[in-house]
Amino acid sequence: MSTETAGIDPLQALRAPRDPACDVFLTGPVFLDIIFTGLDSAPVRGTESWARGMGSSPGGVANMATALARLGLRTSLAAAFGDDHYGEYCWDALEQGEGIDLSMSHTVPGWHSPVTVSMAYEGERTMVSHGHEAPAPTGASAHAKTPAHAATPAHIRPTGAAAPTGAATAPGPAFPHCPPRARAAIAPLVPGRSEPWVATAARDGALLFADVGWDETGRWDLDALPDLAHCEAFLPNAEEAMRYTRTDCPRTAAHALAERVPLAVVTLGAEGAYAVDGRTGAAAEVPAIAVEALDPTGAGDVFVAGFVTGTLADWPLADRLAFAGLTAALSVQEFGGSLSAPGWAEVAAWWQRIRTLDDQDPAALERYAFLDDLLPTTARAWPLRRAVPTIGFRQ
C-alpha cells in the first residue's frame, strides 16, 4: 500500500523514459458553469425560485480534463478561452488549480465565454446555456501570445491577434493538425464530421476513447461517425447504444458495438455499466453504487476519466468498470461539473469508511479490493468537505 494519497500516480509502474510527456489529450469548448442545487422542484413560470446551494466552475470539456488530472494523469487541453473575466477565471482554475497543461489552448480577443446555468432537483438537472462558436486562431503558423494573467511564459495561448500589454511571444503549436504525443486522447464524435487530429493521434500511438452525445440529426448511424474507426473504446449511455444498434437491450447493444470497436462500454444509469472486449469476446458488468445524489452534472465525464485511468494502468476490465462507477458515484454527491470530480483522497476516504459499515455485503466489497494496492492504510475522515470555489472572492 502507498503511504499517502497526495501525488498518487496510477501509471508509475508503467512509465519509461521515452514515453510521451502527456498521458491524455483532449479538446473542446470550455464553459463557465453556474450550478444551483437544493431546489425542491423545477422553476415555475412567473415565479422566483431560491436555491439552497450554488457553485461556479469551468465546465464543458473542463469537466473531463479536471477529472483526469485529479486522478493523477498528465492532462493536456486544447481549447478556446474567452477574453473576459470568466475566461480568465476558467484558465487560472484549470492551470493553477488543477495542473492541466494549457499550452495548446488560446484566448480569443473580443470573444465572450460560453455560460451554462445548471439547476439540480429531484435527482436530475436542467441546463440553460448561451455562447457563440469560437473563431479559429488566425494563421496556423502565427505566434502564440501569453496573456498578462498567464502564470508563466511556458504556458502559451496561440492566437494571431494582438496580445495584451506586456505579453511575450513564442512559436505556437500546430494543433489541431498535430496534437501532442499522448498515451490516450478523448475523441468527441459528431455525426457527419471528421477531425483531422484524431487520425494523427491514433497513428502516433494514442488510444482513442470515443465520447458521443445525443444525435440531433435523429439518424443514429454509426457510419456517420467516421472517427470511430480510429477509436479503442466507445462509451455511450444505454439509450444512445440501443439507438445506434437498433436493439432494445443495452447489453445486446454493447455486443453489437464490440463488432465495430475493440472495446464497447455502455453505462446503465442506476444499474451500473456493462462492457464487452471485442478482441476476446469477454464481458464484464458492475452494479452502480447507491448514493444520495446532490447533482449529476458531469458524472458521465468522471466515469470516462475513471475508465481511461484504469485502461492506461492496464487493470482488468471489471476493475476498470468498478473504478469508473465509483468515481462517478462520488462525483454526484458534490456540486456538479469540474467541482465534483473526485481525487485519490476522496476514493481513499470512501474505501476506508465503507468497510466499517455493518450493512455492507462482503461479496460486493470484494469487487473493490484492488484499491488496497493503490491507497494508503489511513485516509482523511469521511465525509470530506471541499471549499466550493466561486467567482468574486479575492482571499
N, C-alpha and C positions, 0 to 999 in steps of 0.2 A: 504493500500500500504506500501511496505517497504521503507526505507529511503535511502538505498544505494545499489549499485549492488555488491560491494565487499563483498564476503562471503555469498552470497545468497545460501541457502541450500534448494533445492526443496522438500526434504524429511523431513524437520524439524518437521512438524506436525505429522509425522508418526513414528518417531524414538522412540524406547523404550530401556530401559537399557540392555535387554538381546538380542538385535538384533546383527546380525553379524557386525564385525568391517568393513567389506568390502561391498561396495554396488555392484560393478561389477568386476568380474574376467574375464580376457581374456588372451589368449596365441597365439603365432605365431611368425613368423620371423620379425625382425626389420631391415629395410634397411636404408642406408643413401640416402636420396632423394636430387638430384640436379635438380632444376627446372628452365627452361628457358622460359620466356614469352616475348611478344612483337615481335614475329616472324610474318612477313607478309604472309608467305606461308611455305609449307613443305620444308625442306632442299633438295637441288638439287644435284644429284650425281656429284662429281668432282668440287664442289664449296664450298666456305666458307660462312656460314650464321652468321650474328651478331644479337643477341637478345638484346632488349632494357631493359630487366629486368632479374634478377637472384636471387634465394634464395636457401638455403640448410637447411635441417631439418631432424629429424628422420622420417622415412616412414614405409611402411608395416603396421604391426599391431599397430605401434605407432600412426598412424593417428586416429584410433578409440579410443585408450586409451587417447590421448590428448583431443579429442572432449568430451569424457565422463567427464574427470577431469575438463575441463573448464566450464562445466555445473553444477559443484558442487557435482558430485558423487565421492565417495571414491573409487578409482580405483586401482586394483592390477593387475600387468602384470608379466607373466612368459615368459621369452624369453632368447635366447642366444645372447650374445653381442661379437663382435669381439675384439680380443686382439690387437687393433691398435688405432690410434688417432680418427678414425671415430667412433669406438665403444665407446671410452671414451666420445667423444662429445655427442653421442646419449644418453648414460647413464645419463650424467650430465644434459642434456637438459630436459629429462623426469623426473628425480628425483628432481633436484633442481629447474628447471624452471616451471614444471607443477605439482609437488607434487604427482607424481604417485608412489605407493609402488612397489619397485622392489625386495623385499625380496625373491620372488620366482624365480628371474632371476639369470643368471650366466654368467661369462666371460669364453670363450673357449681359452686357451693358444694356440698361433700359428695359430689361425683361423682368416681370414680377414673378415671384414664386407661386407655383400652384398650391392651393389650400384645400384641405378636406376637413370638414366637421363631422365627427363620428359620434352618434348617440347610442349608448348601450342600454337596453331594457329588455326584460323578460327573456334573458338568455340569448338575445340576438342583437343586431346592430342596424342602424340606418345611417347612411352617409350622404352628405351633400358636398360636392366638390366644384371648384372653379379653377380654371387655368387655361393657358394657351400653349400650343406646341412650341418648344424652344427652337429658334432658328439654329441651323448648323453653324459650327465655327467657320468664320470666313477665311478660306485659304487653308488647304490641307497641310501646307508646309509653313504656315505662319508661326511666328514666335509666340511662346507662351508668356503670359503676363501674370505676375504674382500680386494679388490684391494687397492693399495695405494691411488688412486684417488677417492675412495668412500667417501661420505660425512661424514657418521658416522658409527660406528660398528653395529648400529641397522639395517642397510640395507646391507644384505649379498648377495654374489653371489655364490651359491653352485657349486662346482666342485671338482673332486677328484685329480686334478693335483696340482702341486706346486703353491703356491701363490706368488705374487710379494713380494719383500723385505719389511719387516715391516708390513706385513698383519697379522691380527688377525684371530682366528678360532672360529667357533661356530657350533653347530649342524645344519645340513642342513635340509630343509623341504623335504617331501617325494613326491613332485609333480614329475610326472603327476598323480600318483595313488591316491593321497589325496590332492585335491585342497582345498584352504581355504573356510570356510563357507562364503557365499555371498548371497545377495538378488537376484542377477542375474549373468549370465555368457553369454559370446558370444561363440557360438559353431561353429567353421569353419567346414563346411561339405565338405568332399571329397568323390567322388564316390568310393565304394568298401572298404572304410576304416572306422573303428570304433575306437574312442578314449576312453580309459577306464575312464578317468576323467569325461567325460560328464555324464555318468550314475550315477557316485558317486555324482556329484554336484546336479543332479536332485533329488536323494534320500535325500540329505541334505536340500532340500527345495528351491534351487535356481531356478529362472525362466530362462529357456534357450532360447536364441534368435539365430536362425539359420542364419548364414552368408554363402552364397554359391557363387561360381564363375562359370565361363564358364566350361561346361563339356567337357574336352578334349577327352574323350572316344567316344563322339558322341551318347551315348546310351540314355541319358536323362531319366533315370529310377529312380523314387522315391524310389523304393525298394532297390536300390543300395546305399541309404543314411540311413544306419541303425540308426544313432544317431538322425534322425529326430523324431523318436518315443518318445524321451525324451524332445522335444522342446515345448515351449509355443507358439512361433511365428516363422514364416518362412517369410523372406523378400527378395525375388528375384526381379529382374527387369522384365519388361514386356516380353522381348524376352525369358528370362530363364523360366518364369512362363508358357508361352504358349508351349514351347518345352517340359517341364516336364509333362504337362497335355494333350498334343496333341490337343490343341484348337487353334483357330485363333483370339481370343479376350482376352485381358488381364483381363478384368472384369469377364468373364466366367472362366478364369483360376484361379482367386482368389477364386471363389466359389468352384471350384473343389479342390483346395488346402486346403480349410477350412474343407473338409471332412477328411483330414489327420492330421491337426494340429489345436489347439484351435483358433489360430489367423493367418490369411494369409494377408500379406501386399505386394502389388505389386506397385513398382514405375513405373510411366508412362512418365518419362522424362519431356518434356516441358508441358505435360498435367497435371502433379501433381502426385497424388498417390491414390490408391483405396485399401480398407481393408474390410475384412469380418470376423466377430466374429463367429467361428464355433459352439460355445456353444449356442448362441441365434439366429443366422442367420442374425443379424443386419449387415448392410453395411454402409460404410462412404466413401466419396470421397471429396478431397480437391484439387482445382486447384493450379498449380505452380505459384510462384511469379515471375513476369517478371523483370529480372535484366540484366545488362551488364556484361557478364562473362569474367573474366580475365583468369581463369584457373580452369577447372572442376576436377582436381586431388583431390581425397579424398572426393568428395561431397557425394558419397554413404555411406561412413563411418560416415560422420557427420549426415546424415539422420538417420541412425540406432541409433546413440548416442542420437539424439533428441527424437526418438520414445521410446527408452529404458527409458529415463528420464521421459517422460510423463506416461509411463506404471507403473513405480515404484511409481510415485506420485499419481497414481490412477485417472488420468484425463479421461474424456470421450474419446471415440475412435476418434471422429472427431478432438478434441483438440490435441490429440497426433499426428495425421497426419499433422495438420496445423503447429504445432511447429517443427516437423521434417523437413517439407518442408521449413519452414522459415530459420532454421539453415543451411540447405543445400544451400539455395539461398544466404545467407550471405557469405558462405564459398567460392563460386565461384568468388566472387569479389576481392579476395586476392590471393596471391601466394598459390599454392596448398599444399596438404599433411597436416601435422600437423600444419604448419604455418597458415593455413586458418581457422581452426576451431574457430567459434565464442564463446565468453563467454557471460555472462549476460550483460556486458557493451555494447557490440555490439547489442544485442537484444533490450535493453532499448533505445539506441540511434536511432535505426530504428523505433521503435514504437512511439517515441516522434516526429520524423521527418515526418513519413508517414501521420500522422493525420493533418499536417499543409499544405499539398499539395492540391491544388484546384481540381485536376483532379481525385481524388480518389472516388471510388464507396462506399458510406456509408455501403451498404449491405456487400460488400467484407471486409471492415474494421471490421465489427461486428464479422466476423469469428475469429478475434484475440483479442476480448475483454477480454478473460480470462487472458491475460497478465497483465491487470490492478491490479489483486490481487497479482501479483508476483514482479512487477517492481516499481521503485521509481517514484515519481511525476516529478522529473527533472533528466536529463541524460546529459552526455557529448555531445558536438555538433557533428553532422554528417557532413561529413564522418569522421570516426575515422582513424587516421594514426598510423599504427603499425611500430615498428622497424622490419626490415627484418633480422633475425639472419643469420649469415653465419660463416663458419669456417675461422679462421685466425685473427679476431680481438681479441686483448688482453685486451682492455679497453672498 
